């Protein structure tokens, strides 16, 4: 059963923005794509870069350290089909953004 944790307010994440948050003992990257909130594990698998501080273009985030790119809706790496960044379930409760941790 998932454990839902509040990570931010909806007003903290403007359309087209990315945000780094902490949920329990995890770093989470939040993204607002046309009003839809998505969450990925916030640590880039390449060398630990902060995905929540990356540039969001459409639904693609670019890690600020070395340019790895992921689709924030699926976690899929944009060049290597074998790399998929873990995503987290998201729900909105009032003005709060919640993510599910197992």
MIDOSE-1310 file (N, C-alpha, C; in nm, 2 decimals, decimal comma, always signed):
residues 102
xxxx	+0,08/-0,12/+0,00/+0,00/+0,00/+0,00/+0,09/+0,12/+0,00; +0,06/+0,22/-0,09/+0,15/+0,34/-0,10/+0,13/+0,43/+0,02; +0,24/+0,49/+0,06/+0,24/+0,60/+0,16/+0,25/+0,73/+0,09; +0,14/+0,81/+0,10/+0,13/+0,94/+0,03/+0,19/+1,05/+0,12
xxxx	+0,29/+1,12/+0,06/+0,36/+1,23/+0,13/+0,34/+1,36/+0,06; +0,32/+1,46/+0,14/+0,31/+1,60/+0,08/+0,45/+1,64/+0,05; +0,47/+1,69/-0,08/+0,60/+1,74/-0,12/+0,60/+1,89/-0,15; +0,49/+1,94/-0,19/+0,48/+2,08/-0,23/+0,34/+2,13/-0,24
xxxx	+0,32/+2,26/-0,25/+0,19/+2,32/-0,28/+0,18/+2,33/-0,43; +0,06/+2,32/-0,48/+0,03/+2,33/-0,63/+0,09/+2,47/-0,67; +0,08/+2,57/-0,59/+0,12/+2,71/-0,63/+0,27/+2,72/-0,63; +0,35/+2,62/-0,58/+0,49/+2,62/-0,59/+0,54/+2,58/-0,73
xxxx	+0,46/+2,52/-0,81/+0,50/+2,46/-0,94/+0,42/+2,52/-1,05; +0,48/+2,62/-1,11/+0,41/+2,69/-1,23/+0,41/+2,60/-1,35; +0,32/+2,62/-1,44/+0,32/+2,55/-1,57/+0,46/+2,56/-1,64; +0,51/+2,45/-1,68/+0,64/+2,45/-1,75/+0,76/+2,45/-1,66
xxxx	+0,74/+2,43/-1,53/+0,85/+2,44/-1,43/+0,88/+2,30/-1,38; +1,00/+2,30/-1,32/+1,05/+2,18/-1,25/+1,08/+2,22/-1,11; +1,08/+2,13/-1,01/+1,10/+2,16/-0,87/+1,16/+2,04/-0,80; +1,27/+2,06/-0,73/+1,33/+1,95/-0,65/+1,27/+1,95/-0,51
xxxx	+1,23/+1,83/-0,46/+1,16/+1,82/-0,33/+1,22/+1,70/-0,26; +1,19/+1,69/-0,13/+1,22/+1,57/-0,05/+1,10/+1,50/+0,00; +1,09/+1,37/-0,02/+0,98/+1,29/+0,03/+1,04/+1,18/+0,11; +1,02/+1,18/+0,24/+1,08/+1,08/+0,32/+1,23/+1,09/+0,31
xxxx	+1,30/+0,98/+0,26/+1,44/+0,99/+0,25/+1,48/+0,99/+0,10; +1,39/+1,03/+0,01/+1,41/+1,04/-0,13/+1,41/+1,18/-0,18; +1,49/+1,21/-0,28/+1,48/+1,33/-0,36/+1,39/+1,31/-0,48; +1,29/+1,39/-0,49/+1,19/+1,38/-0,59/+1,19/+1,50/-0,68
xxxx	+1,18/+1,48/-0,81/+1,17/+1,59/-0,91/+1,03/+1,60/-0,96; +0,97/+1,72/-0,94/+0,83/+1,74/-0,98/+0,83/+1,82/-1,11; +0,74/+1,80/-1,20/+0,73/+1,87/-1,32/+0,58/+1,91/-1,35; +0,56/+2,03/-1,40/+0,42/+2,07/-1,44/+0,42/+2,08/-1,59
xxxx	+0,35/+1,99/-1,66/+0,34/+1,99/-1,81/+0,20/+2,02/-1,84; +0,17/+2,14/-1,88/+0,04/+2,19/-1,92/-0,06/+2,16/-1,81; -0,03/+2,19/-1,68/-0,12/+2,17/-1,57/-0,12/+2,03/-1,51; -0,05/+1,94/-1,57/-0,05/+1,80/-1,52/+0,09/+1,78/-1,45
xxxx	+0,08/+1,73/-1,33/+0,20/+1,72/-1,24/+0,25/+1,58/-1,26; +0,38/+1,57/-1,27/+0,45/+1,44/-1,29/+0,57/+1,44/-1,19; +0,61/+1,32/-1,14/+0,72/+1,30/-1,05/+0,81/+1,19/-1,09; +0,94/+1,22/-1,08/+1,04/+1,12/-1,11/+1,14/+1,11/-0,99
xxxx	+1,21/+1,00/-0,98/+1,32/+1,00/-0,88/+1,41/+1,12/-0,92; +1,45/+1,20/-0,83/+1,52/+1,32/-0,86/+1,67/+1,31/-0,88; +1,72/+1,19/-0,87/+1,87/+1,18/-0,89/+1,89/+1,11/-1,02; +1,96/+1,18/-1,11/+1,99/+1,13/-1,25/+2,08/+1,01/-1,23
xxxx	+2,05/+0,90/-1,31/+2,13/+0,78/-1,30/+2,27/+0,79/-1,36; +2,30/+0,90/-1,43/+2,43/+0,91/-1,49/+2,53/+0,94/-1,38; +2,53/+1,05/-1,32/+2,62/+1,08/-1,21/+2,56/+1,16/-1,10; +2,43/+1,13/-1,07/+2,36/+1,19/-0,96/+2,32/+1,33/-0,97
xxxx	+2,31/+1,38/-1,09/+2,26/+1,52/-1,11/+2,12/+1,54/-1,06; +2,09/+1,67/-1,03/+1,95/+1,70/-0,97/+1,85/+1,73/-1,09; +1,77/+1,62/-1,12/+1,67/+1,64/-1,23/+1,57/+1,75/-1,20; +1,54/+1,77/-1,07/+1,44/+1,87/-1,03/+1,49/+2,01/-1,06
xxxx	+1,62/+2,03/-1,09/+1,68/+2,16/-1,12/+1,71/+2,17/-1,27; +1,66/+2,07/-1,34/+1,69/+2,07/-1,49/+1,59/+2,16/-1,56; +1,62/+2,17/-1,69/+1,54/+2,25/-1,78/+1,43/+2,16/-1,84; +1,30/+2,21/-1,82/+1,19/+2,14/-1,87/+1,14/+2,20/-2,00
xxxx	+1,14/+2,12/-2,11/+1,10/+2,17/-2,24/+0,99/+2,07/-2,29; +0,87/+2,12/-2,29/+0,76/+2,03/-2,32/+0,75/+1,93/-2,21; +0,76/+1,80/-2,24/+0,76/+1,70/-2,15/+0,89/+1,64/-2,12; +1,00/+1,70/-2,17/+1,14/+1,65/-2,16/+1,22/+1,73/-2,06
xxxx	+1,28/+1,67/-1,96/+1,37/+1,74/-1,87/+1,51/+1,70/-1,91; +1,60/+1,81/-1,90/+1,74/+1,79/-1,93/+1,82/+1,81/-1,80; +1,89/+1,71/-1,76/+1,97/+1,71/-1,64/+2,07/+1,83/-1,65; +2,08/+1,91/-1,55/+2,17/+2,03/-1,56/+2,32/+1,99/-1,56
xxxx	+2,36/+1,87/-1,51/+2,50/+1,84/-1,50/+2,56/+1,79/-1,63; +2,49/+1,70/-1,70/+2,56/+1,64/-1,82/+2,46/+1,62/-1,94; +2,34/+1,68/-1,93/+2,25/+1,68/-2,04/+2,17/+1,56/-2,07; +2,17/+1,46/-1,98/+2,08/+1,35/-2,01/+1,94/+1,39/-2,01
xxxx	+1,86/+1,34/-2,10/+1,72/+1,38/-2,11/+1,62/+1,27/-2,09; +1,51/+1,30/-2,02/+1,41/+1,20/-1,98/+1,27/+1,26/-2,01; +1,18/+1,18/-2,05/+1,04/+1,21/-2,07/+0,98/+1,21/-1,93; +0,93/+1,32/-1,87/+0,88/+1,33/-1,74/+0,75/+1,25/-1,72
xxxx	+0,68/+1,22/-1,82/+0,56/+1,14/-1,81/+0,58/+1,00/-1,80; +0,70/+0,95/-1,85/+0,72/+0,80/-1,84/+0,85/+0,77/-1,78; +0,95/+0,86/-1,77/+1,08/+0,83/-1,71/+1,18/+0,78/-1,82; +1,13/+0,76/-1,94/+1,21/+0,71/-2,05/+1,33/+0,80/-2,09
xxxx	+1,45/+0,75/-2,09/+1,56/+0,82/-2,14/+1,54/+0,85/-2,29; +1,59/+0,96/-2,34/+1,56/+0,99/-2,48/+1,65/+0,93/-2,58; +1,76/+0,87/-2,54/+1,85/+0,81/-2,64/+1,87/+0,66/-2,62; +1,85/+0,61/-2,50/+1,87/+0,47/-2,47/+1,74/+0,41/-2,42
xxxx	+1,69/+0,32/-2,50/+1,56/+0,25/-2,45/+1,58/+0,17/-2,33; +1,70/+0,13/-2,29/+1,72/+0,05/-2,17/+1,72/+0,13/-2,04; +1,72/+0,26/-2,05/+1,73/+0,34/-1,93/+1,59/+0,41/-1,91; +1,53/+0,38/-1,79/+1,41/+0,44/-1,76/+1,41/+0,49/-1,61
xxxx	+1,40/+0,62/-1,59/+1,41/+0,68/-1,46/+1,28/+0,64/-1,38; +1,29/+0,59/-1,26/+1,16/+0,56/-1,18/+1,07/+0,68/-1,17; +0,94/+0,65/-1,19/+0,84/+0,76/-1,17/+0,76/+0,73/-1,04; +0,70/+0,83/-0,99/+0,62/+0,82/-0,87/+0,48/+0,86/-0,90
xxxx	+0,38/+0,79/-0,84/+0,24/+0,83/-0,86/+0,22/+0,97/-0,79; +0,14/+1,05/-0,84/+0,11/+1,18/-0,79/-0,04/+1,20/-0,78; -0,08/+1,27/-0,67/-0,22/+1,31/-0,66/-0,22/+1,45/-0,60; -0,33/+1,52/-0,63/-0,35/+1,66/-0,57/-0,46/+1,64/-0,47
xxxx	-0,43/+1,70/-0,35/-0,53/+1,70/-0,24/-0,54/+1,85/-0,20; -0,65/+1,91/-0,24/-0,66/+2,05/-0,21/-0,56/+2,13/-0,28; -0,47/+2,20/-0,21/-0,36/+2,27/-0,27/-0,22/+2,20/-0,26; -0,23/+2,07/-0,21/-0,11/+2,00/-0,19/-0,08/+1,90/-0,30
xxxx	+0,05/+1,88/-0,33/+0,10/+1,78/-0,42/+0,15/+1,67/-0,33; +0,10/+1,55/-0,36/+0,14/+1,43/-0,28/+0,20/+1,33/-0,38; +0,30/+1,26/-0,33/+0,36/+1,15/-0,41/+0,35/+1,02/-0,33; +0,35/+0,91/-0,40/+0,34/+0,78/-0,33/+0,47/+0,72/-0,32
xx	+0,50/+0,68/-0,20/+0,62/+0,60/-0,18/+0,58/+0,46/-0,13; +0,65/+0,36/-0,18/+0,61/+0,22/-0,14/+0,67/+0,19/-0,01
